[in-house]
Amino acid sequence: MLSGTMLQLVVDDADAYAATARANGPEPFGPVDVHGERIYYLALLSGLPMSFISVCREPIGPNRPIESALGSCPAAGFPL
């Protein structure tokens, strides 16, 4: 992968941001579901790559191991 700069935004609902982007012209690539995140990519008019990501916000701790938290992400609306 080439080194460079990318603008990354963490949002509550990446699908809603993708729908808004598509309604206004840009066509984001995605979704890509990985590691408890839903990610969309696009290039800004300046050529700067950008991604917007929604993540699972369920708590992880001694009583909730990471494997359990990453099993599904109802806040983002998709299973892993």
TAQUIGI-V416605 format. One record per residue. RES is the residue in three letters. SS is DSSP state (helix for helix, strand for strand, loop for the rest). OMEGA is omega in radians with two decimals (none if undefined). D_FIRST is the distance of its C-alpha to the first C-alpha in Angstrom with 1 decimal. Layout:
BEGIN
RES/SS/OMEGA/D_FIRST ; RES/SS/OMEGA/D_FIRST
END
This chain:
BEGIN
MET/loop/3.11/0.0 ; LEU/loop/3.06/3.8 ; SER/loop/-3.13/6.5 ; GLY/loop/-3.10/9.2 ; THR/loop/3.09/11.9 ; MET/strand/3.03/12.5 ; LEU/strand/3.14/16.1 ; GLN/strand/3.12/16.6 ; LEU/strand/3.04/20.2 ; VAL/strand/-3.06/21.9 ; VAL/loop/3.12/24.8 ; ASP/loop/-3.05/27.7 ; ASP/loop/-3.10/27.1 ; ALA/helix/3.13/23.8 ; ASP/helix/3.12/25.8 ; ALA/helix/3.10/28.3 ; TYR/helix/3.10/25.9 ; ALA/helix/3.12/24.3 ; ALA/helix/3.11/27.9 ; THR/helix/3.11/28.7 ; ALA/helix/-3.13/25.8 ; ARG/helix/3.14/26.7 ; ALA/helix/-3.09/30.4 ; ASN/loop/3.02/29.5 ; GLY/loop/-3.11/27.4 ; PRO/loop/3.12/23.6 ; GLU/loop/3.14/22.3 ; PRO/loop/3.05/19.7 ; PHE/strand/3.08/17.4 ; GLY/strand/0.27/18.3 ; PRO/strand/2.98/19.6 ; VAL/strand/3.14/17.2 ; ASP/strand/-3.12/19.3 ; VAL/strand/3.03/17.7 ; HIS/loop/3.11/19.2 ; GLY/loop/3.13/22.1 ; GLU/strand/2.98/20.2 ; ARG/strand/-2.99/20.3 ; ILE/strand/2.97/17.5 ; TYR/strand/-3.13/17.6 ; TYR/strand/2.96/15.2 ; LEU/strand/3.08/16.5 ; ALA/strand/3.10/16.3 ; LEU/loop/-3.12/19.2 ; LEU/loop/3.12/21.6 ; SER/loop/-3.09/20.2 ; GLY/loop/3.13/16.8 ; LEU/loop/3.07/15.4 ; PRO/strand/-3.11/13.2 ; MET/strand/3.00/15.3 ; SER/strand/2.96/15.7 ; PHE/strand/-2.90/19.0 ; ILE/strand/2.93/19.6 ; SER/strand/-3.06/22.9 ; VAL/strand/3.06/23.5 ; CYS/loop/-3.06/26.4 ; ARG/loop/3.11/28.9 ; GLU/loop/-3.10/31.1 ; PRO/loop/3.08/32.1 ; ILE/loop/-3.14/30.9 ; GLY/strand/-3.08/33.3 ; PRO/loop/-3.13/35.8 ; ASN/loop/3.14/37.4 ; ARG/strand/-3.10/34.2 ; PRO/loop/-3.10/31.5 ; ILE/helix/3.14/27.9 ; GLU/helix/3.12/28.1 ; SER/helix/-3.11/30.9 ; ALA/helix/-3.11/29.2 ; LEU/loop/-3.14/26.1 ; GLY/loop/3.08/28.3 ; SER/strand/-3.11/28.7 ; CYS/strand/-3.09/28.2 ; PRO/loop/3.13/31.3 ; ALA/loop/3.12/30.5 ; ALA/loop/3.05/27.5 ; GLY/loop/3.13/29.6 ; PHE/strand/3.03/27.5 ; PRO/strand/3.08/27.7 ; LEU/loop/none/24.9
END
